[in-house]
């Protein structure tokens, strides 16, 4: 616990708030800007003496519940809340609200990647955005119902979703997907949507249920994956996994080794795009399981 830095941070956060910002009356004229210590203590549900000792760098180490209450009282942002916990010697809570909003800058990156597949996937497995090359490789998910945009759901409930993988790679792909989903649920045990997905998968797929009971845990990281594309053939691609700051979204970028057959076929895929060359509908197939 860094008492000096904690005290300084609390004083600065208190000084920038006006009573109206937190629903309190302005009252008598104030000699200094910001809330009074007793007002912060009232908002946080703690004694004024206890809060005052924290600002004077002589208080005992606050509990996690108290830190959360002070963060709410001072209207701290998520980053500021984490900073408060760190100064008090505590690990910040990892349970953040999950968003499906993809930042505009990330969408711009997708649009600029014109020669290699890339897509944004949530840690639940929902495909949130694809560039044109990813649509050519995995199929366009935008027209599907929301439930069918989840790559784990499709992999275990739609036999055609596995056809993008060579037969000898499918067991590994399934195990990796389940292990990653388990790690996500451990991070967010109160995520009702995620828990519901797991329940539905267990009821629908014996394979998923058996893998879930095996309790393997592994977060998706950089890997090499093989795709059996219905138009251009076998592609062996390096999969780079880039995490969002909150780690609830991942940018997956697929690249081929320079000079390889896969690079030639990836270039052919770029030219072909989503065309159907009477060798199978690209847009209709593919699971899109990321690295």
Helices and strands as residue ranges (DSSP letters): H 3-15, G 19-22, H 37-44, H 48-55, H 64-73, H 78-87, H 104-112, E 118-122, E 127-130, H 132-138, G 146-149, H 151-157, G 159-164, G 167-169, H 170-187, H 192-204, H 206-214, E 223-229, E 233-243, E 249-255, H 261-272
